[in-house]
Amino acid sequence: MVISKITSGLGNQLFQYALGRHLAIQNNTRLWFDLRYYHQTYETDTPRHFKLDRFSIDYNLLDFSPWLYVSKATRLLPDRSLRPFFDTRKEQHFHLDPSVLQAKGYFVTLDGFWQSESYFIDNEQSIRKELAFNRVVGPDFDTYRQQIEQAHTPVSVHIRRGDYVNHPEFSQSFGTLGPDYYEVAIKRASDQFPNSSLFVFSDDPNWVREHMRFDLPPVFVINSGADADVDDLQLMSLCHHHIIANSSFSWWGAWLNPRSEKLVIAPKQWFLNKPWNTENLVPKSWLKL
């Protein structure tokens, strides 16, 4: 069995799922989710909710299974591993660790964020199939979907603020992208696709309206309800091209678009003050500005 420890927001959950599914396929075994992170809240983290059940993912829950006690028992082992029975992989650094793709055992446990397409690209089609949205959409979703479908060339623009501004640690490690990045990115997209229509997604739309200038008239996508973030993600994926933030959320909004000819513009600098190697984060076919 492959056990993925699922934590944090939806973008991170999707990365954690994707590596787990890849290894489950590779080892011909079942995928289990460890959701104990969501059993409490954390003063140092933004409150999050498990959202992978809004997709057509086939998984088991470790939280209330007898296997949970077997998993806990690995604390007695060096590095929580005793191969070939237990193989625990804890992320050691941000960039790709190819050795993780060789994980094998009766119990393979994954503990990390695993933010690279390279961790799961060999099983892309199976993962795309499971990441079909499967839920009741919010009250505003269909209106925006119709606008996107009727647009000649819809381009999603994601502007992440929220905890990137207000959280004492995240504001220092990530920081927000300035208007210059978006102005250059939008010009690049509109030059390449003159009939572009901008669909703007943000967790702070009032700030964006007040402080951002757009050369093209934007549609501000403002969903409501408990799954507004999932609605945003699906609507992003329906756009033809994407301008993403330094955010795993809009990374997945772009990746879930299956069009081979899509233009995805991503920031060259993902972190504000972290010395981490991000060379494996952005797919090679995407444009970094």
C-alpha positions in Angstrom: 0.0 0.0 0.0 1.1 3.6 -0.6 0.2 6.1 2.1 0.2 9.8 1.2 0.2 12.2 4.0 -2.2 14.9 2.8 -1.7 18.4 4.3 -2.2 22.1 3.6 -4.3 23.7 0.8 -5.7 22.3 -2.4 -2.7 22.8 -4.6 -0.4 21.0 -2.2 -3.0 18.2 -1.7 -3.0 17.6 -5.5 0.8 17.3 -5.6 0.7 14.9 -2.7 -2.0 12.8 -4.3 -0.2 12.7 -7.7 3.0 11.2 -6.5 1.0 8.7 -4.4 -1.1 7.6 -7.3 2.0 7.3 -9.5 3.7 5.0 -7.0 0.5 3.0 -6.4 0.2 2.3 -10.1 3.9 1.5 -10.4 3.7 -0.9 -7.5 0.3 -2.3 -8.4 -1.2 -1.5 -5.0 -3.8 0.7 -3.4 -3.5 4.4 -2.5 -4.3 5.5 1.1 -4.6 9.0 2.4 -3.5 10.0 5.9 -5.6 13.0 6.8 -4.6 13.5 10.5 -3.3 17.0 9.6 -6.9 18.1 9.3 -7.9 16.8 12.7 -6.8 20.1 14.3 -5.8 23.7 13.5 -2.4 25.2 13.7 -1.4 28.7 14.9 1.4 28.8 12.4 -0.6 27.7 9.3 -3.6 29.0 7.4 -6.7 26.9 8.2 -7.3 24.4 5.4 -9.8 21.7 4.5 -9.4 18.4 2.7 -10.8 18.8 -0.8 -9.5 15.8 -2.8 -12.9 14.1 -2.3 -14.3 16.7 -4.9 -12.5 14.7 -7.6 -13.0 11.1 -9.0 -10.1 9.8 -7.0 -10.0 6.2 -5.9 -8.5 6.1 -2.4 -8.8 4.6 1.1 -8.6 6.4 4.4 -5.9 5.5 6.9 -7.3 7.6 9.7 -9.7 5.1 11.2 -8.2 1.9 9.7 -6.3 -0.8 11.7 -3.4 -0.1 9.4 -3.0 3.3 11.1 -1.5 1.5 14.1 0.9 -0.3 11.9 1.9 3.0 10.4 2.4 4.5 13.9 4.6 1.6 14.9 7.2 2.6 12.3 8.3 5.3 14.7 10.4 2.7 16.4 12.4 2.1 13.2 15.4 4.1 12.0 14.1 6.6 9.5 10.8 4.8 9.9 11.9 2.3 7.3 12.7 -1.4 7.3 12.8 -2.4 3.7 11.2 -4.3 2.0 8.4 -4.0 4.5 8.3 -0.3 5.4 9.7 2.4 3.1 9.1 5.9 4.4 10.1 8.8 2.2 10.3 12.3 3.8 11.0 15.1 1.5 14.6 16.3 2.0 14.7 19.3 -0.3 12.5 21.2 -2.7 13.9 20.0 -6.0 13.3 16.7 -7.6 14.5 13.6 -5.7 14.6 10.8 -8.3 15.2 8.1 -5.6 11.6 8.6 -4.3 10.4 7.2 -7.6 12.1 3.9 -6.6 10.2 3.6 -3.4 8.9 0.0 -2.8 7.6 -1.9 0.1 4.5 -3.4 1.7 4.0 0.1 3.3 5.3 3.0 1.3 4.7 6.3 3.2 5.2 9.7 1.6 5.7 12.8 3.7 6.3 16.0 1.8 5.0 18.4 -0.9 6.6 16.9 -4.0 6.0 19.9 -6.2 7.2 18.7 -9.6 5.4 17.2 -12.6 8.4 14.8 -12.9 7.1 12.9 -9.9 4.0 11.7 -11.8 4.3 12.5 -15.5 4.7 8.9 -16.5 1.1 8.2 -15.3 -0.3 11.5 -16.5 -3.3 10.1 -18.3 -4.5 8.0 -15.3 -4.0 11.0 -13.0 -5.9 13.4 -15.4 -8.8 10.9 -15.5 -9.0 10.7 -11.7 -8.8 14.5 -11.4 -12.2 14.9 -13.1 -14.3 17.2 -10.9 -17.1 15.4 -9.1 -19.2 17.6 -6.9 -22.1 20.0 -6.8 -20.9 23.3 -8.2 -21.5 26.7 -6.5 -24.3 29.2 -7.3 -22.0 31.4 -9.5 -20.2 28.6 -11.4 -22.4 28.2 -14.4 -22.5 31.9 -15.2 -18.7 32.1 -15.3 -18.4 28.8 -17.2 -20.7 30.1 -20.0 -18.6 33.3 -20.2 -15.4 31.3 -20.6 -16.9 28.9 -23.1 -18.2 31.9 -25.2 -14.9 33.8 -25.1 -12.7 33.4 -28.2 -9.5 33.0 -26.3 -10.0 32.9 -22.5 -6.9 33.5 -20.4 -6.9 32.9 -16.6 -4.9 35.4 -14.5 -4.4 34.4 -10.9 -3.4 37.0 -8.3 -2.6 35.4 -4.9 -2.6 37.6 -1.9 -4.4 36.5 1.3 -1.8 34.7 3.6 1.0 35.8 1.2 0.3 39.3 2.6 -1.0 38.7 6.1 0.8 35.6 7.3 4.1 36.5 9.1 6.1 33.6 7.6 4.4 33.2 4.2 4.7 37.0 3.4 8.4 36.7 3.9 9.0 33.4 2.1 6.6 33.8 -0.8 5.7 37.4 -1.1 3.2 38.7 -3.7 4.0 39.3 -7.3 4.0 43.0 -8.3 1.9 44.6 -11.1 5.0 44.6 -13.4 4.9 40.8 -13.7 1.3 40.8 -14.7 1.6 43.7 -17.1 4.4 42.0 -18.9 2.7 38.6 -18.9 -0.6 40.0 -20.1 1.1 41.8 -22.9 2.9 38.6 -23.9 -0.4 36.7 -24.0 -2.3 39.4 -25.8 0.4 39.9 -28.4 0.4 36.1 -29.1 -3.4 35.9 -29.0 -4.9 39.2 -30.0 -8.5 38.0 -29.2 -7.7 37.2 -25.6 -10.3 37.7 -22.8 -9.0 37.9 -19.3 -10.6 36.0 -16.4 -9.1 37.2 -13.2 -9.0 35.0 -10.1 -8.0 36.4 -6.7 -8.5 35.9 -3.0 -8.5 39.7 -2.7 -10.5 41.0 -5.7 -11.2 44.4 -4.2 -7.5 45.1 -3.8 -6.9 44.0 -7.4 -9.7 46.3 -8.8 -8.2 49.2 -6.9 -4.5 48.7 -7.6 -4.1 46.7 -10.8 -4.4 48.0 -14.3 -5.4 45.7 -17.2 -4.9 46.6 -20.9 -7.8 44.3 -21.7 -11.2 44.5 -19.9 -11.2 41.8 -17.3 -13.9 39.5 -15.9 -13.5 39.1 -12.2 -14.4 35.6 -11.2 -15.8 35.7 -7.7 -17.3 32.4 -6.6 -19.1 31.8 -3.3 -19.8 28.9 -1.0 -17.7 26.3 0.8 -16.1 25.1 -2.4 -15.5 28.4 -4.0 -11.8 27.5 -4.3 -12.7 24.2 -6.2 -15.0 26.2 -8.5 -12.1 28.6 -9.2 -9.8 25.8 -10.0 -12.1 24.2 -12.4 -12.9 27.4 -14.2 -9.2 28.2 -14.5 -8.7 24.8 -16.1 -11.4 25.6 -18.7 -9.4 28.7 -19.9 -7.2 28.2 -23.0 -4.1 29.9 -21.6 -2.9 30.9 -18.1 -0.9 33.5 -16.2 -0.2 31.9 -12.8 1.0 33.3 -9.5 3.8 31.8 -7.4 1.1 29.4 -6.1 0.6 25.7 -6.3 -3.1 26.4 -6.7 -2.9 28.2 -10.0 -0.1 25.8 -11.1 -2.8 23.1 -11.0 -5.4 25.3 -12.6 -3.0 25.5 -15.6 -1.9 21.9 -15.5 -5.4 20.6 -15.5 -6.0 22.3 -18.8 -5.3 19.4 -21.3 -4.7 21.5 -24.3 -1.2 20.8 -25.8 -1.0 24.2 -27.4 -1.7 26.2 -24.2 0.5 29.1 -23.1 1.3 29.1 -19.4 3.2 32.0 -18.0 4.8 31.5 -14.6 7.0 33.7 -12.4 10.7 33.1 -12.7 11.2 33.8 -9.0 8.9 31.6 -7.0 10.2 32.4 -3.5 11.1 35.8 -2.1 13.9 34.8 0.3 14.3 31.0 0.2 17.5 29.6 -1.4 15.6 26.6 -2.7 16.2 25.1 -6.1 13.0 25.5 -8.1 14.2 24.2 -11.5 11.9 21.2 -11.4 8.8 23.1 -10.3 7.7 24.7 -13.6 7.2 22.4 -16.6 9.7 23.0 -19.4 6.9 23.9 -21.9 5.8 26.8 -19.7 7.2 30.3 -20.1 9.0 31.8 -17.1 9.0 35.6 -16.8 
